[in-house]
Amino acid sequence: MAFKNKLGIINSPELANAEERISKKKAVELFENGVLDTLKFGTFASLKAIHKYLFDEIYDFAGELRTVNIAKGNFRFAPLIYLEAALANIDKMPQSTFDEIVESM
């Protein structure tokens, strides 16, 4: 069963294909249109903005803090019980640029 979506797709593989196609197109736009240049690296607010930009055409919840546990296929996203604490740590990360974030991984 697929996530509830704006596209009206109920088949998970079909939704995955649409999500990949749309989010890849939107990711290119993030770079080409300079959207990333307007965001502060290493902040939860920026991650929310990126998520909204990538998935807003597909999901009503794009860019919103989720309130339920979710999984996609065999992958379970961070449990809700730990999510708020994990997200609070994002703003405390010492890295301030994309290159610094990549180097810390």
C-alpha positions as CSV (number, residue, x, y, z in Angstrom):
1,M,0.0,0.0,0.0
2,A,1.3,3.4,-1.0
3,F,1.5,6.6,1.2
4,K,-1.5,8.9,0.7
5,N,-0.4,11.2,-2.0
6,K,-1.5,14.2,-4.1
7,L,-1.1,12.1,-7.3
8,G,-3.8,9.6,-6.4
9,I,-1.4,6.7,-6.8
10,I,-2.3,3.6,-4.7
11,N,0.4,1.2,-6.1
12,S,3.7,1.5,-4.1
13,P,6.0,0.7,-7.1
14,E,4.2,3.3,-9.3
15,L,4.4,5.9,-6.5
16,A,8.1,5.1,-6.0
17,N,8.7,5.7,-9.7
18,A,6.8,9.0,-9.7
19,E,8.5,10.1,-6.5
20,E,12.0,9.4,-8.0
21,R,11.2,11.2,-11.2
22,I,9.7,14.3,-9.6
23,S,12.2,14.6,-6.7
24,K,15.2,14.2,-9.1
25,K,13.8,17.0,-11.3
26,K,13.2,19.2,-8.2
27,A,16.7,18.4,-6.9
28,V,18.2,19.7,-10.1
29,E,16.1,22.8,-9.7
30,L,17.4,23.3,-6.2
31,F,20.9,23.7,-7.6
32,E,20.2,25.4,-10.9
33,N,17.8,28.0,-9.5
34,G,20.1,28.9,-6.5
35,V,17.6,27.8,-3.9
36,L,20.3,26.1,-1.9
37,D,22.2,29.3,-1.8
38,T,19.3,30.9,0.2
39,L,19.4,28.2,2.9
40,K,21.6,28.1,6.0
41,F,23.6,24.8,6.0
42,G,23.2,22.4,8.9
43,T,19.9,23.6,10.2
44,F,16.6,21.7,10.7
45,A,14.8,24.6,9.1
46,S,16.8,24.2,5.9
47,L,16.2,20.4,5.9
48,K,12.5,21.1,6.2
49,A,12.6,23.6,3.3
50,I,14.5,21.1,1.1
51,H,12.0,18.3,1.9
52,K,9.1,20.6,1.1
53,Y,10.7,21.6,-2.2
54,L,11.5,18.0,-3.3
55,F,8.2,16.4,-2.3
56,D,5.5,19.1,-2.2
57,E,4.0,18.1,-5.5
58,I,3.6,14.6,-4.1
59,Y,2.7,14.7,-0.4
60,D,0.6,17.1,1.7
61,F,3.1,16.4,4.6
62,A,6.2,17.6,2.7
63,G,8.3,19.8,4.9
64,E,6.4,19.0,8.0
65,L,7.5,17.3,11.2
66,R,5.8,13.9,11.1
67,T,3.6,12.8,14.0
68,V,3.5,9.1,13.2
69,N,6.0,6.2,12.7
70,I,6.5,5.4,9.0
71,A,8.2,2.8,6.9
72,K,8.8,2.5,3.2
73,G,9.2,-1.1,2.0
74,N,11.6,-2.8,4.5
75,F,13.1,0.6,5.6
76,R,11.8,2.1,8.8
77,F,12.4,5.8,9.3
78,A,13.6,7.0,12.7
79,P,11.0,6.1,15.4
80,L,8.9,9.0,16.5
81,I,10.0,8.6,20.1
82,Y,13.6,9.5,19.1
83,L,12.9,11.9,16.2
84,E,12.5,15.2,18.1
85,A,15.8,14.7,20.0
86,A,17.6,13.7,16.9
87,L,16.3,16.7,15.0
88,A,17.3,19.0,17.8
89,N,20.9,17.9,17.4
90,I,21.0,19.0,13.8
91,D,21.1,22.7,14.8
92,K,23.9,21.9,17.2
93,M,26.2,20.4,14.5
94,P,29.4,22.3,14.2
95,Q,29.5,22.0,10.4
96,S,28.4,25.1,8.6
97,T,28.9,24.2,4.9
98,F,28.0,21.3,2.7
99,D,31.7,20.3,2.3
100,E,32.1,20.2,6.1
101,I,29.1,18.1,6.5
102,V,30.3,15.6,3.9
103,E,33.8,15.5,5.5
104,S,32.3,14.6,8.9
105,M,30.6,11.5,7.6
